[in-house]
Amino acid sequence: MDDADWLIIHRGTAPLILSIPHAGTEIEEAVEDTLVSPWLGRKDADWWVDQLYFFARDLDATIVQTTISRTMIDVNRPPDGASLYPGQATTDLCPSTSFDGEPLYQPGQEPDAMEVLRRRELYHAPYHAALLAQVQRLRADHPRVVLYDCHSIRSLVPRLFDGVLPHFNIGTFGGRSCHPGLTRVVEAACDVTQFTRVTNGRFKGGHITRHYGRPTHGVHAVQMELACRGYVMEPEGDLTPDNWPPAFDAAYAAPMTRALHSILNACIGWAVKGETS
């Protein structure tokens, strides 16, 4: 499969795949014209996550990421649009509101069923075809592969969760998407850092974690949702185009980068060792 302009695939040989589905900010011009504002359409990106994990190339990890904004389509949602968190506030396959509940589109400009289908075929399906191809390629060489799904979100989003989010939010679909041994080594790597951690709290894993995690078939999926304050300076008060997103500062992010380096090394070590206890 050839890489599309919006689909970036870095092929490594270690038994580790990083999926980066929400760091993109590209929006088709015709779609952007229907939005309330370009800034609002990009507000909920997983800002700078691709830069934060850039070091993973040095670990010989495979990376699959999209440059397309989640406002275009959310590749971490099921293709049929089914809710991952029934009864809780969330966003759709083609979101019509922001995390804070603000309308993304001008009145009457929301994508209809045909437009959702177009975006699904153009972006969602190729992203998952790429992920599957890399899983299959690495499984041919390794008995175990870890699929690590990279995310971030603001520390305070009252519509989505109460209070301040922990720095590390590990999601394993309630233990179904990976072997418990992998969960333990990721937790241990988090717990020796200065940051807070929870497992299967508000974020238990999206479509990618739930769909690809097949421990009995050697594919172990983990979602890591980071609170943004762990690597950027989140502004106080309301967000505006003047204060969001904050700039990426490698020095400020260094403690988080070191922690993530340890976490990914732990994932590779577990995949190679094959702990079963």
LOBA-471462 format. One record per residue (C-alpha): x, y, z. Coordinates in pm, whole numbers, padded with zeros to 5 digits, always signed. Each point is the difference from the previous one (the first is absolute). Layout:
N
XYZ ...
***
This chain:
277
+00000+00000+00000 +00154+00334-00101 -00003+00279+00257 -00250+00276-00075 +00102+00360+00062 -00211+00007+00316 +00108-00344+00123 +00350-00032+00146 +00145-00345+00057 +00342-00053+00154 +00092-00367-00020 +00214-00143+00278 +00088-00357+00092 -00056+00000+00378 -00322-00166+00125 -00160+00337+00068 -00246+00208-00206 -00096+00354+00095 -00334+00122-00132 -00041+00381-00002 -00356+00062-00119 -00076+00351+00131 +00310+00219-00036 -00102+00113-00349 -00141+00344-00076 -00067-00011-00375 -00358+00076-00108 -00122+00006-00359 -00059+00355-00116 -00361-00068-00092 -00063-00146+00346 +00180+00283+00176 -00233+00246-00172 -00296-00165+00177 +00151+00023+00349 -00075+00262+00261 +00373+00080-00001 +00323-00169-00111 +00135+00029+00355 -00301-00174+00153 +00032-00277-00258 +00355-00069+00120 -00044+00071+00369 -00029-00364+00110 +00305-00136-00179 +00243-00208+00205 +00243+00288-00018 +00369-00080-00059 -00039-00371+00074 +00189-00084-00319 +00292+00215+00118 -00019-00140+00351 +00041-00357-00127 +00242+00076-00284 +00276-00175+00194 -00178-00332-00058 +00174-00021-00338 +00326-00049+00188 -00158-00300+00174 -00067-00153-00345 -00374+00025+00062 -00253+00016-00281 -00214+00315-00006 -00330+00050-00181 -00148+00348+00014 -00242+00223-00186 +00038+00371-00069 -00379+00031-00040 -00190+00178+00276 -00242-00203+00208 -00262+00256-00104 +00019-00152-00350 -00041-00350+00140 +00103-00176+00318 +00191-00314-00095 -00022-00114+00363 -00376-00048-00025 -00174-00309-00141 -00086+00042-00369 -00371-00039+00080 +00017+00288+00248 -00106-00209+00301 +00073+00167+00334 +00301-00131+00189 -00133+00137+00328 -00381-00041+00004 -00165+00244+00236 +00301+00230+00016 +00082+00311-00198 +00231-00071-00291 +00058+00104-00361 -00116-00171-00317 +00169-00159-00301 -00027+00340-00172 -00031+00230+00302 -00257+00277-00010 +00099+00148+00336 +00323+00068+00185 +00095-00172+00326 -00163+00294+00175 -00327-00043-00191 +00050+00295-00235 -00148-00045-00351 +00280-00050-00252 -00212+00072-00310 -00204+00294-00109 -00377-00071+00026 -00111-00253-00259 +00358-00074-00115 +00060-00319+00201 +00112-00300-00210 -00287-00218-00122 +00013-00378-00040 +00153+00016-00348 +00271+00239+00116 +00082-00222+00299 +00028-00296-00237 +00233+00197-00229 +00231+00089+00286 -00011-00352+00137 +00109-00150-00331 +00262+00268-00066 +00165+00013+00344 -00135-00248+00256 +00033-00317-00208 +00355+00071-00125 +00122+00083+00351 -00122-00334+00129 +00130-00186-00303 +00342+00149+00078 -00019-00099+00367 -00106-00353-00087 +00280-00035-00254 +00260+00100+00259 -00147-00233+00262 +00016-00289-00246 +00352+00089-00115 +00140+00004+00353 -00196-00303+00118 +00170-00198-00278 +00331+00067+00179 -00103+00017+00367 -00219-00223+00218 -00132+00310+00177 -00059+00354-00124 -00104+00300+00210 -00230+00256-00162 +00031+00319+00203 -00264+00262-00081 +00122+00355+00074 -00239+00271+00121 -00018+00317+00206 -00271+00229+00131 -00031+00309+00214 +00016-00064+00372 -00340+00160+00059 -00295-00080-00227 -00308+00002+00227 -00233-00127-00273 +00208-00317-00035 +00127-00071+00351 -00006+00131+00356 +00294+00177+00158 +00359+00002-00117 +00109-00290-00219 +00304-00203+00114 +00311+00045-00214 +00000-00361-00125 -00329-00165-00093 +00061-00361-00101 -00281-00170-00189 -00016-00375-00061 -00374-00039-00056 -00038-00128+00354 +00286-00246-00046 -00132-00150-00322 +00235+00161-00253 +00332-00123+00138 +00163-00251+00232 +00000+00113+00367 +00378-00030+00001 +00024+00284-00250 -00235+00213+00208 +00220-00057+00304 +00324+00105-00169 -00162+00315-00141 -00143+00085+00342 +00338-00061+00164 +00174+00229-00249 -00255+00273+00075 +00013-00044+00376 +00372+00079+00032 -00050+00341-00163 -00113+00331+00150 -00334-00035-00176 -00339-00135+00110 -00158-00308-00157 -00328-00189-00031 -00087-00318-00189 -00337-00042-00173 -00141+00315+00149 -00194+00242-00218 +00194-00112-00308 -00005-00377-00042 +00114-00011-00361 -00161+00108-00323 -00082-00190-00315 +00366-00064-00085 +00078-00158+00336 -00320-00202+00007 +00010-00112-00363 +00364-00105-00031 +00069-00129+00350 -00008-00379-00035 +00224-00140+00273 -00065-00362-00096 +00123+00084-00352 +00316+00175+00117 -00122+00359-00046 -00012+00202+00322 -00154+00348-00018 +00032+00281+00253 -00134+00354-00018 +00194+00276+00173 -00194+00321+00056 +00227+00273+00132 -00118+00308+00185 +00149+00289-00197 +00144+00171+00307 +00260-00276+00018 +00178+00134-00306 -00134+00351-00080 -00103+00298+00211 -00379-00004-00004 -00156+00348+00026 -00226+00092+00288 -00356+00105-00074 -00175-00006-00334 +00179-00114-00313 +00043+00248-00283 +00190+00004-00330 +00261+00208+00184 +00078-00257+00270 -00086-00338-00157 +00184-00203-00102 +00300+00084+00217 +00337-00025-00173 +00195-00322+00027 +00305+00051+00222 +00237-00298-00004 +00159+00108+00328 -00337+00021+00177 -00101-00335-00150 +00329-00173+00091 -00124-00178+00317 -00299-00138-00189 +00221-00100-00294 +00229-00194+00235 -00299-00171+00156 -00143-00098-00338 +00338-00130-00110 -00002-00234+00301 -00358-00105-00068 +00068-00089-00363 +00318-00184+00093 -00206-00196+00253 -00251-00089-00273 +00277-00126-00230 +00166-00191+00283 -00327-00168+00092 -00071-00095-00362 +00347-00153-00037 -00001-00175+00337 -00357-00123-00026 -00093+00006+00366 -00300-00223+00056 -00041+00006+00376 
***
